[in-house]
Amino acid sequence: MNDLSHIGDDGQARMVDVAMKDTTDRSAIARATLSMSAATAELVANGGAKGEVLQTARLAGIMAAKRTAELIPMCHPLGLDHVDVEAEVDITHGTVTLTATARTVARTGVEMEAMTAASVAALTVYDMVKSAERGVSVERIELLEKTGGKSGSWRRDG
């Protein structure tokens, strides 16, 4: 038996059949971290570069979460009950951390929606600061926790 849920016994990619799964409350939190100079982080914190960077990134992340099934081939389209993206700027360390939360009541989880929101929010920050610093990098995109479903809750250690 294959441990990859999106790969069938024949080795082909497939969408998981969730028709018989129970509908449960589900949530996920994901994080993306960008690294940049302290000067660029200060621009972000003060709304510089191309306007209100963090608000634009927040909106982009929310919009992206709602389109996850269009971007990730095997994701199920979900009616999201809540999506939010919060941002934290650390000028001293030159980081921007974007934390995305997604919630729904469904037969499948919202991990990919939260991860998509964090990813697109991070790319939006990059797009808005690249005129000030091309060397900005997205250092990490990671799932922090998920709840609901047959597998229950999971939380990243550390």
Buried (B, 14 or more C-beta within 10 A) or exposed (E): EEEEEBEEEEEEEEEBEBEEEEEBEBBBBBBBBBBBBEEBBBBBBEEBBBEBBBEBBBBBBBBBBBEBBEEBEEBBEBEBBEBBBBBEBEBEEBBBBBBBBBBBEBBBBBBBBBBBBBBBBBBBBBBBBBEBBEEBEBEEBEBBBBBBBEEEEBEEEE
